[in-house]
Amino acid sequence: MLNLGLVESVSCGVLTPMEAVRLFYHADNCLYVQKRLRQKEASEVMSRGAQLPDLFDGLTAEEAQHEVHHEIETIRRLCVTILEKNRAASAANRVAA
């Protein structure tokens, strides 16, 4: 849920990709997600988020902005996948109990 809010803030221009990395997609959080959550989608979300500012290094501003929006949509889709998996697991646990 936090990630969805963050990508929405980047998408709307409230945060820049660099600010998003400084606040959330930094190395400590990436390592935490990788070691503690051990979920492929969650690690991919963090990796894609951490790389957002790098898009501006080799592309024109217009191309970079297009790629940022593409990456934001991918991150959003991954977050929804994670939420759906968690909801399904919770429902299965309730049925089993």
Sequence and secondary structure as in RCSB ss.txt:
>XXXX:A:sequence
MLNLGLVESVSCGVLTPMEAVRLFYHADNCLYVQKRLRQKEASEVMSRGAQLPDLFDGLTAEEAQHEVHHEIETI
RRLCVTILEKNRAASAANRVAA
>XXXX:A:secstr
 HHHHHHHHHHHTSS HHHHHHHTSSHHHHHHIIIII  HHHHHHHHHHHTGGGHHHHS HHHHHHHHHHHHHHH
HHHHHHHHHHHHHHHHHHHHH 
